[in-house]
Every structure is written in structure tokens, then in C-alpha cells.
Amino acid sequence: DCTADKRRTYRDLLLKDKKGVADLQHNNATINKLQDEIIQLKRTVSKGGGECGDETAALRKEKEAQTKKLYQTRRSVTVVSRNKEHMKLRELAVESDQILNQLKGMREDQEQLLKLHKLSQRLSTQQDIALTLYNPIETHLTDEEKAALRELEDRMWDPSLDIPVELRNLE
């Protein structure tokens, strides 16, 4: 009886082993099949999906069209903004030139005014010198009046008189 049990157990183990080997072979075949499908999928992806059909080709064309449109839009926006900046710079240059011309004119006017001021100072100084050298009042005075005037001028500087300094020389 013990031997029969051992034989039965041995047969059960052999059957389980054969079944396990069959399952293992089936699983290995499934794994190999999946690996082949993965390799095939990788090839398709690396080729760009050319074999995936018309839908992928249409999507690719749409993507290319959208990309081209995007680049054209970017280029046109760049050109437009560059043109705007160029116009602003041109206007700035024109305005700067006008301002520089106005400033040159103002500077020339100021230089002329300065020259006139210097000439008028010179003329004024010359007139003052001429007036101090020639006193027209003295031509109409008598000798006595001239002497009295000189005496009065001399007395203006006399320290014994109580005349404020600011009133002593009123020419």
C-alpha cells in the first residue's frame, strides 16, 4: 500500500511537472511574442509611424502646416515690431536733429547778445570816461563858481565834517 501511494504521488508530481513545463513553455512563447510585438512597435515608432495609416499621415501634415504657420506668424510679428522700432528711432533722430538746430540757433543768438553786451559795456565805459573828462556844466560857470565848486568838493573829504561816506561821492 505504501508503494502504491508513493507511485500515485510520483505520477501526480510527474503530471504537475509536465503541466508546469507546458505552462512554462506557453508563458515563454507568449513572452517571445510580446517581445516581437514590442520590437515591431519600436521600429514603427522610429520610422515615424509611416505604416500606421492615413490618419497618422494627415496628422503629420497638419502638424507641419501648423508649425509653418507658427514660424511665419513669428517672423511677421518680428518684422512688424522691428519696423515699428525703426520708425520710432527715425522719428527720434529727426526730432533730435531739429532740437540740435534750435539749440545752435539759440547759442548763436546768445553769443550775439553777449557780444552786444560787451560792446555796450565798452561804449558805456568810454562815455563815462568822456563825461568825467569833460564836464559841460563847467563851461557855463564863472571862475568864482568854479572855485567854490572845487572848494566844496575838497571839503567833502574833510574828516571833520559829519557827512556819511555813502553821500560823499555822488557822481
C-alpha positions in Angstrom: 0.0 0.0 0.0 2.8 2.4 0.8 4.4 1.7 -2.5 1.1 2.4 -4.3 0.8 5.7 -2.5 4.4 6.6 -3.5 3.7 5.7 -7.1 0.5 7.7 -7.1 2.3 10.7 -5.6 5.1 10.2 -8.1 2.7 10.2 -11.0 0.9 13.2 -9.6 4.2 15.0 -9.4 5.1 14.0 -12.9 1.8 15.2 -14.2 2.2 18.5 -12.3 5.7 18.8 -13.6 4.6 18.2 -17.2 1.8 20.6 -16.7 4.3 23.2 -15.2 6.6 22.6 -18.2 3.7 23.1 -20.6 2.7 26.3 -18.8 6.3 27.5 -18.8 6.6 26.9 -22.5 3.3 28.6 -23.1 4.4 31.6 -21.0 7.8 31.7 -22.8 6.0 31.6 -26.2 3.8 34.5 -25.0 6.8 36.5 -23.8 8.6 35.9 -27.1 5.5 37.0 -29.0 5.2 40.2 -26.8 8.9 40.9 -27.3 8.4 40.6 -31.1 5.5 42.9 -31.0 7.5 45.5 -28.9 10.3 45.3 -31.4 7.9 45.8 -34.3 6.2 48.7 -32.5 9.6 50.3 -31.8 10.5 50.0 -35.5 7.2 51.6 -36.4 7.7 54.5 -34.0 11.3 55.0 -35.1 10.2 55.2 -38.7 7.7 57.9 -37.7 4.6 55.8 -37.9 4.7 55.5 -41.7 2.9 52.2 -41.6 0.2 53.3 -39.2 -2.1 54.6 -41.9 -3.6 57.6 -43.5 -4.7 59.1 -40.2 -1.1 59.5 -39.0 0.0 61.0 -42.3 -2.9 63.5 -42.1 -1.9 64.4 -38.5 1.7 64.8 -39.6 0.8 67.1 -42.5 -1.4 69.1 -40.2 1.4 69.4 -37.6 3.8 70.6 -40.4 1.3 73.1 -41.6 0.7 74.5 -38.1 4.4 74.6 -37.5 5.0 76.5 -40.7 2.1 78.9 -39.9 3.6 79.5 -36.4 7.0 80.3 -37.9 5.5 82.6 -40.5 3.5 84.4 -37.8 6.6 84.8 -35.5 8.6 86.1 -38.5 5.9 88.6 -39.4 5.5 89.8 -35.8 9.2 90.2 -35.6 9.3 92.2 -38.8 6.4 94.4 -37.7 7.9 95.1 -34.3 11.3 95.7 -35.9 9.7 98.2 -38.4 7.9 100.0 -35.5 11.2 100.3 -33.6 12.9 101.6 -36.7 10.2 104.2 -37.3 10.5 105.3 -33.6 14.2 105.6 -34.0 13.8 107.6 -37.2 11.4 110.0 -35.6 13.7 110.3 -32.6 16.6 111.1 -34.9 14.6 113.8 -36.8 13.4 115.4 -33.5 16.9 115.3 -32.1 18.2 117.0 -35.3 15.5 119.7 -35.0 16.3 120.3 -31.4 20.1 120.5 -32.1 19.4 123.0 -34.8 17.2 125.1 -32.4 19.9 124.9 -29.8 22.6 126.0 -32.3 20.3 129.0 -33.2 19.8 129.8 -29.6 23.5 129.6 -28.9 24.3 131.9 -31.8 21.7 134.3 -30.5 23.2 134.2 -27.0 26.6 134.8 -28.4 25.3 137.8 -30.3 23.7 139.1 -27.1 26.9 138.6 -25.2 28.9 140.5 -27.9 26.3 143.3 -27.8 26.5 143.4 -24.0 30.3 143.6 -24.1 30.1 146.4 -26.8 27.6 148.3 -24.8 29.7 148.0 -21.7 32.7 149.3 -23.6 30.7 152.1 -25.0 29.3 152.9 -21.6 32.8 152.9 -20.1 34.0 155.2 -22.9 31.1 157.5 -22.3 31.7 157.6 -18.6 35.4 158.4 -19.2 34.4 161.1 -21.7 31.9 162.6 -19.3 34.3 162.7 -16.4 37.0 164.4 -18.6 34.6 166.9 -20.0 32.0 168.4 -17.6 29.6 170.6 -19.7 28.5 172.5 -16.6 31.9 173.9 -16.0 31.8 175.7 -19.4 28.9 177.8 -18.2 30.3 178.6 -14.8 32.2 181.7 -13.9 35.7 181.4 -12.4 34.3 182.2 -8.9 31.7 179.5 -9.2 34.3 177.0 -10.4 36.5 177.8 -7.4 33.5 177.5 -5.0 32.7 174.1 -6.5 36.3 172.9 -6.1 36.4 174.1 -2.5 33.1 172.3 -1.9 34.5 169.1 -3.4 37.6 169.4 -1.3 35.6 169.9 1.8 33.5 166.8 1.1 36.5 164.7 2.0 37.3 166.7 5.1 37.1 164.2 8.1 36.0 167.0 10.5 32.7 167.3 8.6 30.0 164.8 9.6 29.0 163.6 6.1 28.1 160.0 5.7 30.5 158.1 3.5 27.8 156.9 1.0 26.9 160.6 0.3 30.5 161.8 -0.2 30.9 160.8 -3.8 27.6 161.1 -5.7 28.9 161.3 -9.2 
